[in-house]
Amino acid sequence: MSTAFSPERPLIITIICIIGFIGTAVGFLVGIIALIGGTLILGGFGLILGIFILAIMLLNFWPLIGLWNMKKWGVIWYTVLAVISLVFSLINGTFSWWTLLINIAVIAICFTYYNQMQ
């Protein structure tokens, strides 16, 4: 049942969000492991690395919440973070065509439903 305050979320957006939530949870666990293990092994660098990974995961989680709630800002934030990620991957030499294609597909799907979002 759709109301003016909570638009119905399409199945594809739900699937994107669930996959994103799982990926973010895995990344968050990696961040915690890096924070604890890296601090024990690498000292201050491990601490910084763990905090950095956790911060990135929180940044990735935020637009997923917006998409889940069918908010336009979720699509905008996802797009901005995808572009930033692309730039960093080009700079540090970790560019992947698959990642680019997946991000383009997700952004295209989200913008398809943009007018249905609040």
PDB file as gemmi writes it, atoms N, CA and C in Angstrom:
CRYST1    1.000    1.000    1.000  90.00  90.00  90.00 P 1                      
ATOM      1  N   MET A   1       0.831  -1.173   0.000  1.00  0.00           N  
ATOM      2  CA  MET A   1       0.000   0.000   0.000  1.00  0.00           C  
ATOM      3  C   MET A   1       0.879   1.242   0.000  1.00  0.00           C  
ATOM      4  N   SER A   2       0.679   2.097  -0.943  1.00  0.00           N  
ATOM      5  CA  SER A   2       1.512   3.274  -1.081  1.00  0.00           C  
ATOM      6  C   SER A   2       0.741   4.512  -0.636  1.00  0.00           C  
ATOM      7  N   THR A   3       1.435   5.366   0.107  1.00  0.00           N  
ATOM      8  CA  THR A   3       0.843   6.631   0.520  1.00  0.00           C  
ATOM      9  C   THR A   3       1.749   7.761   0.061  1.00  0.00           C  
ATOM     10  N   ALA A   4       1.300   8.969   0.257  1.00  0.00           N  
ATOM     11  CA  ALA A   4       2.098  10.117  -0.150  1.00  0.00           C  
ATOM     12  C   ALA A   4       3.371  10.228   0.686  1.00  0.00           C  
ATOM     13  N   PHE A   5       3.380   9.636   1.878  1.00  0.00           N  
ATOM     14  CA  PHE A   5       4.533   9.762   2.762  1.00  0.00           C  
ATOM     15  C   PHE A   5       5.518   8.616   2.624  1.00  0.00           C  
ATOM     16  N   SER A   6       5.104   7.485   2.081  1.00  0.00           N  
ATOM     17  CA  SER A   6       6.028   6.353   1.924  1.00  0.00           C  
ATOM     18  C   SER A   6       5.773   5.646   0.604  1.00  0.00           C  
ATOM     19  N   PRO A   7       6.456   6.111  -0.448  1.00  0.00           N  
ATOM     20  CA  PRO A   7       6.255   5.467  -1.745  1.00  0.00           C  
ATOM     21  C   PRO A   7       6.695   4.010  -1.695  1.00  0.00           C  
ATOM     22  N   GLU A   8       6.002   3.186  -2.451  1.00  0.00           N  
ATOM     23  CA  GLU A   8       6.327   1.764  -2.474  1.00  0.00           C  
ATOM     24  C   GLU A   8       7.678   1.560  -3.159  1.00  0.00           C  
ATOM     25  N   ARG A   9       8.505   0.758  -2.519  1.00  0.00           N  
ATOM     26  CA  ARG A   9       9.849   0.507  -3.040  1.00  0.00           C  
ATOM     27  C   ARG A   9       9.787  -0.607  -4.070  1.00  0.00           C  
ATOM     28  N   PRO A  10      10.299  -0.369  -5.294  1.00  0.00           N  
ATOM     29  CA  PRO A  10      10.329  -1.418  -6.314  1.00  0.00           C  
ATOM     30  C   PRO A  10      11.250  -2.562  -5.880  1.00  0.00           C  
ATOM     31  N   LEU A  11      10.975  -3.751  -6.371  1.00  0.00           N  
ATOM     32  CA  LEU A  11      11.749  -4.938  -6.011  1.00  0.00           C  
ATOM     33  C   LEU A  11      13.232  -4.768  -6.331  1.00  0.00           C  
ATOM     34  N   ILE A  12      13.556  -4.188  -7.473  1.00  0.00           N  
ATOM     35  CA  ILE A  12      14.957  -4.047  -7.871  1.00  0.00           C  
ATOM     36  C   ILE A  12      15.717  -3.133  -6.915  1.00  0.00           C  
ATOM     37  N   ILE A  13      15.069  -2.089  -6.417  1.00  0.00           N  
ATOM     38  CA  ILE A  13      15.695  -1.202  -5.425  1.00  0.00           C  
ATOM     39  C   ILE A  13      15.906  -1.966  -4.128  1.00  0.00           C  
ATOM     40  N   THR A  14      14.942  -2.787  -3.741  1.00  0.00           N  
ATOM     41  CA  THR A  14      15.077  -3.613  -2.540  1.00  0.00           C  
ATOM     42  C   THR A  14      16.268  -4.557  -2.674  1.00  0.00           C  
ATOM     43  N   ILE A  15      16.404  -5.191  -3.825  1.00  0.00           N  
ATOM     44  CA  ILE A  15      17.527  -6.114  -4.055  1.00  0.00           C  
ATOM     45  C   ILE A  15      18.854  -5.366  -4.002  1.00  0.00           C  
ATOM     46  N   ILE A  16      18.930  -4.215  -4.640  1.00  0.00           N  
ATOM     47  CA  ILE A  16      20.149  -3.400  -4.612  1.00  0.00           C  
ATOM     48  C   ILE A  16      20.511  -3.052  -3.172  1.00  0.00           C  
ATOM     49  N   CYS A  17      19.514  -2.631  -2.400  1.00  0.00           N  
ATOM     50  CA  CYS A  17      19.767  -2.242  -1.012  1.00  0.00           C  
ATOM     51  C   CYS A  17      20.235  -3.433  -0.178  1.00  0.00           C  
ATOM     52  N   ILE A  18      19.592  -4.582  -0.323  1.00  0.00           N  
ATOM     53  CA  ILE A  18      19.976  -5.752   0.464  1.00  0.00           C  
ATOM     54  C   ILE A  18      21.407  -6.170   0.136  1.00  0.00           C  
ATOM     55  N   ILE A  19      21.747  -6.207  -1.140  1.00  0.00           N  
ATOM     56  CA  ILE A  19      23.122  -6.542  -1.531  1.00  0.00           C  
ATOM     57  C   ILE A  19      24.085  -5.494  -0.966  1.00  0.00           C  
ATOM     58  N   GLY A  20      23.706  -4.241  -1.043  1.00  0.00           N  
ATOM     59  CA  GLY A  20      24.540  -3.170  -0.493  1.00  0.00           C  
ATOM     60  C   GLY A  20      24.688  -3.272   1.011  1.00  0.00           C  
ATOM     61  N   PHE A  21      23.601  -3.601   1.723  1.00  0.00           N  
ATOM     62  CA  PHE A  21      23.672  -3.760   3.183  1.00  0.00           C  
ATOM     63  C   PHE A  21      24.608  -4.908   3.551  1.00  0.00           C  
ATOM     64  N   ILE A  22      24.521  -6.013   2.813  1.00  0.00           N  
ATOM     65  CA  ILE A  22      25.396  -7.160   3.082  1.00  0.00           C  
ATOM     66  C   ILE A  22      26.855  -6.771   2.827  1.00  0.00           C  
ATOM     67  N   GLY A  23      27.118  -6.116   1.705  1.00  0.00           N  
ATOM     68  CA  GLY A  23      28.479  -5.673   1.402  1.00  0.00           C  
ATOM     69  C   GLY A  23      29.020  -4.705   2.436  1.00  0.00           C  
ATOM     70  N   THR A  24      28.178  -3.795   2.888  1.00  0.00           N  
ATOM     71  CA  THR A  24      28.593  -2.831   3.901  1.00  0.00           C  
ATOM     72  C   THR A  24      28.865  -3.529   5.231  1.00  0.00           C  
ATOM     73  N   ALA A  25      28.039  -4.506   5.586  1.00  0.00           N  
ATOM     74  CA  ALA A  25      28.254  -5.254   6.837  1.00  0.00           C  
ATOM     75  C   ALA A  25      29.575  -6.011   6.784  1.00  0.00           C  
ATOM     76  N   VAL A  26      29.863  -6.643   5.655  1.00  0.00           N  
ATOM     77  CA  VAL A  26      31.143  -7.355   5.490  1.00  0.00           C  
ATOM     78  C   VAL A  26      32.298  -6.350   5.582  1.00  0.00           C  
ATOM     79  N   GLY A  27      32.181  -5.235   4.906  1.00  0.00           N  
ATOM     80  CA  GLY A  27      33.213  -4.203   4.977  1.00  0.00           C  
ATOM     81  C   GLY A  27      33.396  -3.665   6.377  1.00  0.00           C  
ATOM     82  N   PHE A  28      32.291  -3.530   7.121  1.00  0.00           N  
ATOM     83  CA  PHE A  28      32.363  -3.055   8.503  1.00  0.00           C  
ATOM     84  C   PHE A  28      33.123  -4.063   9.369  1.00  0.00           C  
ATOM     85  N   LEU A  29      32.858  -5.359   9.145  1.00  0.00           N  
ATOM     86  CA  LEU A  29      33.591  -6.395   9.881  1.00  0.00           C  
ATOM     87  C   LEU A  29      35.082  -6.351   9.538  1.00  0.00           C  
ATOM     88  N   VAL A  30      35.398  -6.153   8.264  1.00  0.00           N  
ATOM     89  CA  VAL A  30      36.798  -6.014   7.858  1.00  0.00           C  
ATOM     90  C   VAL A  30      37.426  -4.803   8.559  1.00  0.00           C  
ATOM     91  N   GLY A  31      36.678  -3.729   8.664  1.00  0.00           N  
ATOM     92  CA  GLY A  31      37.169  -2.538   9.355  1.00  0.00           C  
ATOM     93  C   GLY A  31      37.444  -2.795  10.824  1.00  0.00           C  
ATOM     94  N   ILE A  32      36.559  -3.547  11.470  1.00  0.00           N  
ATOM     95  CA  ILE A  32      36.767  -3.880  12.884  1.00  0.00           C  
ATOM     96  C   ILE A  32      37.985  -4.784  13.043  1.00  0.00           C  
ATOM     97  N   ILE A  33      38.111  -5.761  12.157  1.00  0.00           N  
ATOM     98  CA  ILE A  33      39.282  -6.647  12.197  1.00  0.00           C  
ATOM     99  C   ILE A  33      40.561  -5.839  11.965  1.00  0.00           C  
ATOM    100  N   ALA A  34      40.535  -4.934  10.993  1.00  0.00           N  
ATOM    101  CA  ALA A  34      41.700  -4.087  10.731  1.00  0.00           C  
ATOM    102  C   ALA A  34      41.996  -3.190  11.926  1.00  0.00           C  
ATOM    103  N   LEU A  35      40.941  -2.698  12.561  1.00  0.00           N  
ATOM    104  CA  LEU A  35      41.111  -1.824  13.713  1.00  0.00           C  
ATOM    105  C   LEU A  35      41.783  -2.568  14.863  1.00  0.00           C  
ATOM    106  N   ILE A  36      41.281  -3.765  15.162  1.00  0.00           N  
ATOM    107  CA  ILE A  36      41.821  -4.532  16.289  1.00  0.00           C  
ATOM    108  C   ILE A  36      43.142  -5.194  15.919  1.00  0.00           C  
ATOM    109  N   GLY A  37      43.110  -6.006  14.863  1.00  0.00           N  
ATOM    110  CA  GLY A  37      44.307  -6.737  14.465  1.00  0.00           C  
ATOM    111  C   GLY A  37      45.407  -5.830  13.959  1.00  0.00           C  
ATOM    112  N   GLY A  38      45.031  -4.850  13.161  1.00  0.00           N  
ATOM    113  CA  GLY A  38      46.024  -3.931  12.618  1.00  0.00           C  
ATOM    114  C   GLY A  38      46.695  -3.112  13.697  1.00  0.00           C  
ATOM    115  N   THR A  39      45.941  -2.740  14.718  1.00  0.00           N  
ATOM    116  CA  THR A  39      46.522  -1.988  15.823  1.00  0.00           C  
ATOM    117  C   THR A  39      47.533  -2.840  16.575  1.00  0.00           C  
ATOM    118  N   LEU A  40      47.195  -4.116  16.778  1.00  0.00           N  
ATOM    119  CA  LEU A  40      48.112  -5.011  17.480  1.00  0.00           C  
ATOM    120  C   LEU A  40      49.377  -5.263  16.677  1.00  0.00           C  
ATOM    121  N   ILE A  41      49.229  -5.391  15.354  1.00  0.00           N  
ATOM    122  CA  ILE A  41      50.375  -5.737  14.506  1.00  0.00           C  
ATOM    123  C   ILE A  41      51.114  -4.482  14.036  1.00  0.00           C  
ATOM    124  N   LEU A  42      50.366  -3.493  13.579  1.00  0.00           N  
ATOM    125  CA  LEU A  42      50.983  -2.328  12.939  1.00  0.00           C  
ATOM    126  C   LEU A  42      51.010  -1.084  13.825  1.00  0.00           C  
ATOM    127  N   GLY A  43      50.398  -1.147  14.967  1.00  0.00           N  
ATOM    128  CA  GLY A  43      50.374   0.010  15.862  1.00  0.00           C  
ATOM    129  C   GLY A  43      49.458   1.106  15.348  1.00  0.00           C  
ATOM    130  N   GLY A  44      49.979   2.330  15.309  1.00  0.00           N  
ATOM    131  CA  GLY A  44      49.185   3.497  14.922  1.00  0.00           C  
ATOM    132  C   GLY A  44      48.646   3.426  13.510  1.00  0.00           C  
ATOM    133  N   PHE A  45      49.429   2.853  12.572  1.00  0.00           N  
ATOM    134  CA  PHE A  45      48.953   2.735  11.196  1.00  0.00           C  
ATOM    135  C   PHE A  45      47.733   1.823  11.117  1.00  0.00           C  
ATOM    136  N   GLY A  46      47.738   0.724  11.860  1.00  0.00           N  
ATOM    137  CA  GLY A  46      46.593  -0.189  11.882  1.00  0.00           C  
ATOM    138  C   GLY A  46      45.351   0.489  12.419  1.00  0.00           C  
ATOM    139  N   LEU A  47      45.540   1.321  13.433  1.00  0.00           N  
ATOM    140  CA  LEU A  47      44.419   2.077  13.999  1.00  0.00           C  
ATOM    141  C   LEU A  47      43.835   3.023  12.956  1.00  0.00           C  
ATOM    142  N   ILE A  48      44.711   3.743  12.263  1.00  0.00           N  
ATOM    143  CA  ILE A  48      44.256   4.686  11.237  1.00  0.00           C  
ATOM    144  C   ILE A  48      43.560   3.938  10.099  1.00  0.00           C  
ATOM    145  N   LEU A  49      44.143   2.804   9.678  1.00  0.00           N  
ATOM    146  CA  LEU A  49      43.556   2.011   8.608  1.00  0.00           C  
ATOM    147  C   LEU A  49      42.158   1.513   8.995  1.00  0.00           C  
ATOM    148  N   GLY A  50      42.021   0.993  10.218  1.00  0.00           N  
ATOM    149  CA  GLY A  50      40.727   0.508  10.685  1.00  0.00           C  
ATOM    150  C   GLY A  50      39.685   1.610  10.751  1.00  0.00           C  
ATOM    151  N   ILE A  51      40.063   2.755  11.257  1.00  0.00           N  
ATOM    152  CA  ILE A  51      39.141   3.890  11.340  1.00  0.00           C  
ATOM    153  C   ILE A  51      38.736   4.349   9.943  1.00  0.00           C  
ATOM    154  N   PHE A  52      39.702   4.375   9.025  1.00  0.00           N  
ATOM    155  CA  PHE A  52      39.431   4.778   7.639  1.00  0.00           C  
ATOM    156  C   PHE A  52      38.416   3.824   6.991  1.00  0.00           C  
ATOM    157  N   ILE A  53      38.617   2.523   7.151  1.00  0.00           N  
ATOM    158  CA  ILE A  53      37.698   1.536   6.569  1.00  0.00           C  
ATOM    159  C   ILE A  53      36.305   1.687   7.173  1.00  0.00           C  
ATOM    160  N   LEU A  54      36.223   1.864   8.496  1.00  0.00           N  
ATOM    161  CA  LEU A  54      34.918   2.039   9.138  1.00  0.00           C  
ATOM    162  C   LEU A  54      34.221   3.309   8.647  1.00  0.00           C  
ATOM    163  N   ALA A  55      34.979   4.371   8.461  1.00  0.00           N  
ATOM    164  CA  ALA A  55      34.396   5.622   7.962  1.00  0.00           C  
ATOM    165  C   ALA A  55      33.859   5.443   6.545  1.00  0.00           C  
ATOM    166  N   ILE A  56      34.606   4.750   5.693  1.00  0.00           N  
ATOM    167  CA  ILE A  56      34.159   4.495   4.316  1.00  0.00           C  
ATOM    168  C   ILE A  56      32.873   3.663   4.329  1.00  0.00           C  
ATOM    169  N   MET A  57      32.801   2.681   5.202  1.00  0.00           N  
ATOM    170  CA  MET A  57      31.609   1.833   5.274  1.00  0.00           C  
ATOM    171  C   MET A  57      30.396   2.640   5.737  1.00  0.00           C  
ATOM    172  N   LEU A  58      30.598   3.546   6.679  1.00  0.00           N  
ATOM    173  CA  LEU A  58      29.488   4.406   7.109  1.00  0.00           C  
ATOM    174  C   LEU A  58      29.044   5.320   5.963  1.00  0.00           C  
ATOM    175  N   LEU A  59      30.009   5.835   5.196  1.00  0.00           N  
ATOM    176  CA  LEU A  59      29.657   6.661   4.032  1.00  0.00           C  
ATOM    177  C   LEU A  59      28.873   5.853   3.001  1.00  0.00           C  
ATOM    178  N   ASN A  60      29.236   4.590   2.805  1.00  0.00           N  
ATOM    179  CA  ASN A  60      28.524   3.737   1.849  1.00  0.00           C  
ATOM    180  C   ASN A  60      27.149   3.330   2.361  1.00  0.00           C  
ATOM    181  N   PHE A  61      27.002   3.263   3.667  1.00  0.00           N  
ATOM    182  CA  PHE A  61      25.724   2.862   4.267  1.00  0.00           C  
ATOM    183  C   PHE A  61      24.665   3.959   4.116  1.00  0.00           C  
ATOM    184  N   TRP A  62      25.087   5.206   4.207  1.00  0.00           N  
ATOM    185  CA  TRP A  62      24.161   6.335   4.203  1.00  0.00           C  
ATOM    186  C   TRP A  62      23.261   6.395   2.962  1.00  0.00           C  
ATOM    187  N   PRO A  63      23.800   6.321   1.721  1.00  0.00           N  
ATOM    188  CA  PRO A  63      22.902   6.373   0.562  1.00  0.00           C  
ATOM    189  C   PRO A  63      21.990   5.154   0.464  1.00  0.00           C  
ATOM    190  N   LEU A  64      22.420   4.010   0.996  1.00  0.00           N  
ATOM    191  CA  LEU A  64      21.553   2.826   0.985  1.00  0.00           C  
ATOM    192  C   LEU A  64      20.311   3.053   1.843  1.00  0.00           C  
ATOM    193  N   ILE A  65      20.486   3.736   2.957  1.00  0.00           N  
ATOM    194  CA  ILE A  65      19.332   4.088   3.798  1.00  0.00           C  
ATOM    195  C   ILE A  65      18.373   4.982   3.006  1.00  0.00           C  
ATOM    196  N   GLY A  66      18.926   5.944   2.290  1.00  0.00           N  
ATOM    197  CA  GLY A  66      18.096   6.817   1.458  1.00  0.00           C  
ATOM    198  C   GLY A  66      17.363   6.051   0.375  1.00  0.00           C  
ATOM    199  N   LEU A  67      18.060   5.123  -0.295  1.00  0.00           N  
ATOM    200  CA  LEU A  67      17.401   4.317  -1.328  1.00  0.00           C  
ATOM    201  C   LEU A  67      16.316   3.439  -0.719  1.00  0.00           C  
ATOM    202  N   TRP A  68      16.613   2.828   0.423  1.00  0.00           N  
ATOM    203  CA  TRP A  68      15.643   1.956   1.090  1.00  0.00           C  
ATOM    204  C   TRP A  68      14.358   2.718   1.402  1.00  0.00           C  
ATOM    205  N   ASN A  69      14.523   3.981   1.817  1.00  0.00           N  
ATOM    206  CA  ASN A  69      13.373   4.816   2.164  1.00  0.00           C  
ATOM    207  C   ASN A  69      12.833   5.616   0.984  1.00  0.00           C  
ATOM    208  N   MET A  70      13.352   5.299  -0.227  1.00  0.00           N  
ATOM    209  CA  MET A  70      12.907   5.960  -1.457  1.00  0.00           C  
ATOM    210  C   MET A  70      13.057   7.484  -1.377  1.00  0.00           C  
ATOM    211  N   LYS A  71      14.257   7.907  -0.978  1.00  0.00           N  
ATOM    212  CA  LYS A  71      14.578   9.330  -0.897  1.00  0.00           C  
ATOM    213  C   LYS A  71      15.487   9.707  -2.056  1.00  0.00           C  
ATOM    214  N   LYS A  72      15.217  10.838  -2.662  1.00  0.00           N  
ATOM    215  CA  LYS A  72      16.019  11.290  -3.803  1.00  0.00           C  
ATOM    216  C   LYS A  72      17.477  11.506  -3.412  1.00  0.00           C  
ATOM    217  N   TRP A  73      17.710  11.968  -2.193  1.00  0.00           N  
ATOM    218  CA  TRP A  73      19.082  12.215  -1.768  1.00  0.00           C  
ATOM    219  C   TRP A  73      19.890  10.919  -1.739  1.00  0.00           C  
ATOM    220  N   GLY A  74      19.247   9.762  -1.593  1.00  0.00           N  
ATOM    221  CA  GLY A  74      19.960   8.493  -1.620  1.00  0.00           C  
ATOM    222  C   GLY A  74      20.587   8.239  -2.976  1.00  0.00           C  
ATOM    223  N   VAL A  75      19.850   8.551  -4.027  1.00  0.00           N  
ATOM    224  CA  VAL A  75      20.369   8.382  -5.396  1.00  0.00           C  
ATOM    225  C   VAL A  75      21.514   9.360  -5.646  1.00  0.00           C  
ATOM    226  N   ILE A  76      21.333  10.589  -5.216  1.00  0.00           N  
ATOM    227  CA  ILE A  76      22.364  11.609  -5.417  1.00  0.00           C  
ATOM    228  C   ILE A  76      23.641  11.213  -4.673  1.00  0.00           C  
ATOM    229  N   TRP A  77      23.515  10.838  -3.400  1.00  0.00           N  
ATOM    230  CA  TRP A  77      24.687  10.451  -2.613  1.00  0.00           C  
ATOM    231  C   TRP A  77      25.363   9.212  -3.197  1.00  0.00           C  
ATOM    232  N   TYR A  78      24.578   8.241  -3.646  1.00  0.00           N  
ATOM    233  CA  TYR A  78      25.175   7.043  -4.249  1.00  0.00           C  
ATOM    234  C   TYR A  78      25.985   7.432  -5.481  1.00  0.00           C  
ATOM    235  N   THR A  79      25.433   8.301  -6.295  1.00  0.00           N  
ATOM    236  CA  THR A  79      26.110   8.741  -7.516  1.00  0.00           C  
ATOM    237  C   THR A  79      27.405   9.487  -7.183  1.00  0.00           C  
ATOM    238  N   VAL A  80      27.351  10.389  -6.227  1.00  0.00           N  
ATOM    239  CA  VAL A  80      28.535  11.153  -5.837  1.00  0.00           C  
ATOM    240  C   VAL A  80      29.622  10.208  -5.323  1.00  0.00           C  
ATOM    241  N   LEU A  81      29.249   9.276  -4.450  1.00  0.00           N  
ATOM    242  CA  LEU A  81      30.239   8.342  -3.908  1.00  0.00           C  
ATOM    243  C   LEU A  81      30.795   7.416  -4.991  1.00  0.00           C  
ATOM    244  N   ALA A  82      29.978   7.034  -5.959  1.00  0.00           N  
ATOM    245  CA  ALA A  82      30.461   6.196  -7.058  1.00  0.00           C  
ATOM    246  C   ALA A  82      31.485   6.957  -7.901  1.00  0.00           C  
ATOM    247  N   VAL A  83      31.241   8.229  -8.148  1.00  0.00           N  
ATOM    248  CA  VAL A  83      32.188   9.040  -8.927  1.00  0.00           C  
ATOM    249  C   VAL A  83      33.493   9.222  -8.140  1.00  0.00           C  
ATOM    250  N   ILE A  84      33.393   9.508  -6.846  1.00  0.00           N  
ATOM    251  CA  ILE A  84      34.596   9.647  -6.013  1.00  0.00           C  
ATOM    252  C   ILE A  84      35.383   8.341  -6.009  1.00  0.00           C  
ATOM    253  N   SER A  85      34.681   7.230  -5.867  1.00  0.00           N  
ATOM    254  CA  SER A  85      35.332   5.922  -5.883  1.00  0.00           C  
ATOM    255  C   SER A  85      36.035   5.673  -7.220  1.00  0.00           C  
ATOM    256  N   LEU A  86      35.390   6.056  -8.307  1.00  0.00           N  
ATOM    257  CA  LEU A  86      35.985   5.904  -9.633  1.00  0.00           C  
ATOM    258  C   LEU A  86      37.271   6.716  -9.756  1.00  0.00           C  
ATOM    259  N   VAL A  87      37.221   7.951  -9.301  1.00  0.00           N  
ATOM    260  CA  VAL A  87      38.401   8.814  -9.370  1.00  0.00           C  
ATOM    261  C   VAL A  87      39.549   8.206  -8.562  1.00  0.00           C  
ATOM    262  N   PHE A  88      39.271   7.759  -7.334  1.00  0.00           N  
ATOM    263  CA  PHE A  88      40.319   7.155  -6.509  1.00  0.00           C  
ATOM    264  C   PHE A  88      40.859   5.871  -7.123  1.00  0.00           C  
ATOM    265  N   SER A  89      39.983   5.069  -7.723  1.00  0.00           N  
ATOM    266  CA  SER A  89      40.462   3.827  -8.339  1.00  0.00           C  
ATOM    267  C   SER A  89      41.344   4.121  -9.555  1.00  0.00           C  
ATOM    268  N   LEU A  90      41.045   5.185 -10.283  1.00  0.00           N  
ATOM    269  CA  LEU A  90      41.896   5.585 -11.407  1.00  0.00           C  
ATOM    270  C   LEU A  90      43.247   6.104 -10.916  1.00  0.00           C  
ATOM    271  N   ILE A  91      43.227   6.845  -9.813  1.00  0.00           N  
ATOM    272  CA  ILE A  91      44.466   7.410  -9.274  1.00  0.00           C  
ATOM    273  C   ILE A  91      45.387   6.315  -8.740  1.00  0.00           C  
ATOM    274  N   ASN A  92      44.818   5.360  -7.990  1.00  0.00           N  
ATOM    275  CA  ASN A  92      45.691   4.360  -7.366  1.00  0.00           C  
ATOM    276  C   ASN A  92      45.848   3.081  -8.188  1.00  0.00           C  
ATOM    277  N   GLY A  93      45.302   3.057  -9.397  1.00  0.00           N  
ATOM    278  CA  GLY A  93      45.531   1.938 -10.301  1.00  0.00           C  
ATOM    279  C   GLY A  93      44.715   0.692 -10.031  1.00  0.00           C  
ATOM    280  N   THR A  94      43.585   0.833  -9.355  1.00  0.00           N  
ATOM    281  CA  THR A  94      42.740  -0.333  -9.064  1.00  0.00           C  
ATOM    282  C   THR A  94      41.435  -0.306  -9.855  1.00  0.00           C  
ATOM    283  N   PHE A  95      41.417   0.437 -10.956  1.00  0.00           N  
ATOM    284  CA  PHE A  95      40.209   0.559 -11.776  1.00  0.00           C  
ATOM    285  C   PHE A  95      39.739  -0.809 -12.264  1.00  0.00           C  
ATOM    286  N   SER A  96      38.435  -1.005 -12.224  1.00  0.00           N  
ATOM    287  CA  SER A  96      37.825  -2.243 -12.703  1.00  0.00           C  
ATOM    288  C   SER A  96      36.614  -1.896 -13.569  1.00  0.00           C  
ATOM    289  N   TRP A  97      36.602  -2.459 -14.779  1.00  0.00           N  
ATOM    290  CA  TRP A  97      35.450  -2.239 -15.661  1.00  0.00           C  
ATOM    291  C   TRP A  97      34.184  -2.799 -15.057  1.00  0.00           C  
ATOM    292  N   TRP A  98      34.268  -3.929 -14.360  1.00  0.00           N  
ATOM    293  CA  TRP A  98      33.076  -4.531 -13.751  1.00  0.00           C  
ATOM    294  C   TRP A  98      32.470  -3.610 -12.701  1.00  0.00           C  
ATOM    295  N   THR A  99      33.328  -3.040 -11.882  1.00  0.00           N  
ATOM    296  CA  THR A  99      32.834  -2.115 -10.863  1.00  0.00           C  
ATOM    297  C   THR A  99      32.171  -0.911 -11.517  1.00  0.00           C  
ATOM    298  N   LEU A 100      32.782  -0.393 -12.556  1.00  0.00           N  
ATOM    299  CA  LEU A 100      32.205   0.739 -13.274  1.00  0.00           C  
ATOM    300  C   LEU A 100      30.841   0.375 -13.856  1.00  0.00           C  
ATOM    301  N   LEU A 101      30.751  -0.774 -14.518  1.00  0.00           N  
ATOM    302  CA  LEU A 101      29.483  -1.195 -15.123  1.00  0.00           C  
ATOM    303  C   LEU A 101      28.403  -1.430 -14.077  1.00  0.00           C  
ATOM    304  N   ILE A 102      28.771  -2.028 -12.947  1.00  0.00           N  
ATOM    305  CA  ILE A 102      27.797  -2.259 -11.879  1.00  0.00           C  
ATOM    306  C   ILE A 102      27.298  -0.930 -11.331  1.00  0.00           C  
ATOM    307  N   ASN A 103      28.220   0.003 -11.086  1.00  0.00           N  
ATOM    308  CA  ASN A 103      27.799   1.315 -10.577  1.00  0.00           C  
ATOM    309  C   ASN A 103      26.918   2.052 -11.569  1.00  0.00           C  
ATOM    310  N   ILE A 104      27.258   1.992 -12.855  1.00  0.00           N  
ATOM    311  CA  ILE A 104      26.426   2.648 -13.872  1.00  0.00           C  
ATOM    312  C   ILE A 104      25.035   2.014 -13.895  1.00  0.00           C  
ATOM    313  N   ALA A 105      24.969   0.684 -13.821  1.00  0.00           N  
ATOM    314  CA  ALA A 105      23.671  -0.003 -13.826  1.00  0.00           C  
ATOM    315  C   ALA A 105      22.838   0.386 -12.608  1.00  0.00           C  
ATOM    316  N   VAL A 106      23.459   0.398 -11.428  1.00  0.00           N  
ATOM    317  CA  VAL A 106      22.719   0.760 -10.208  1.00  0.00           C  
ATOM    318  C   VAL A 106      22.228   2.203 -10.294  1.00  0.00           C  
ATOM    319  N   ILE A 107      23.089   3.100 -10.742  1.00  0.00           N  
ATOM    320  CA  ILE A 107      22.693   4.512 -10.858  1.00  0.00           C  
ATOM    321  C   ILE A 107      21.560   4.669 -11.869  1.00  0.00           C  
ATOM    322  N   ALA A 108      21.648   3.983 -13.007  1.00  0.00           N  
ATOM    323  CA  ALA A 108      20.594   4.065 -14.031  1.00  0.00           C  
ATOM    324  C   ALA A 108      19.269   3.536 -13.487  1.00  0.00           C  
ATOM    325  N   ILE A 109      19.328   2.411 -12.783  1.00  0.00           N  
ATOM    326  CA  ILE A 109      18.096   1.844 -12.199  1.00  0.00           C  
ATOM    327  C   ILE A 109      17.504   2.810 -11.188  1.00  0.00           C  
ATOM    328  N   CYS A 110      18.346   3.368 -10.327  1.00  0.00           N  
ATOM    329  CA  CYS A 110      17.848   4.286  -9.295  1.00  0.00           C  
ATOM    330  C   CYS A 110      17.239   5.537  -9.909  1.00  0.00           C  
ATOM    331  N   PHE A 111      17.894   6.085 -10.940  1.00  0.00           N  
ATOM    332  CA  PHE A 111      17.335   7.281 -11.577  1.00  0.00           C  
ATOM    333  C   PHE A 111      16.065   6.965 -12.363  1.00  0.00           C  
ATOM    334  N   THR A 112      15.866   5.713 -12.743  1.00  0.00           N  
ATOM    335  CA  THR A 112      14.617   5.316 -13.396  1.00  0.00           C  
ATOM    336  C   THR A 112      13.433   5.538 -12.455  1.00  0.00           C  
ATOM    337  N   TYR A 113      13.674   5.321 -11.153  1.00  0.00           N  
ATOM    338  CA  TYR A 113      12.617   5.476 -10.158  1.00  0.00           C  
ATOM    339  C   TYR A 113      12.722   6.806  -9.403  1.00  0.00           C  
ATOM    340  N   TYR A 114      13.571   7.702  -9.863  1.00  0.00           N  
ATOM    341  CA  TYR A 114      13.823   8.951  -9.167  1.00  0.00           C  
ATOM    342  C   TYR A 114      12.544   9.773  -8.958  1.00  0.00           C  
ATOM    343  N   ASN A 115      11.687   9.849  -9.958  1.00  0.00           N  
ATOM    344  CA  ASN A 115      10.450  10.650  -9.835  1.00  0.00           C  
ATOM    345  C   ASN A 115       9.458  10.056  -8.852  1.00  0.00           C  
ATOM    346  N   GLN A 116       9.607   8.764  -8.524  1.00  0.00           N  
ATOM    347  CA  GLN A 116       8.728   8.144  -7.545  1.00  0.00           C  
ATOM    348  C   GLN A 116       9.218   8.352  -6.116  1.00  0.00           C  
ATOM    349  N   MET A 117      10.424   8.903  -5.988  1.00  0.00           N  
ATOM    350  CA  MET A 117      11.021   9.106  -4.670  1.00  0.00           C  
ATOM    351  C   MET A 117      10.635  10.453  -4.104  1.00  0.00           C  
ATOM    352  N   GLN A 118      10.792  10.562  -2.808  1.00  0.00           N  
ATOM    353  CA  GLN A 118      10.486  11.834  -2.126  1.00  0.00           C  
ATOM    354  C   GLN A 118      11.710  12.715  -2.083  1.00  0.00           C  
TER     355      GLN A 118                                                      
END                                                                             
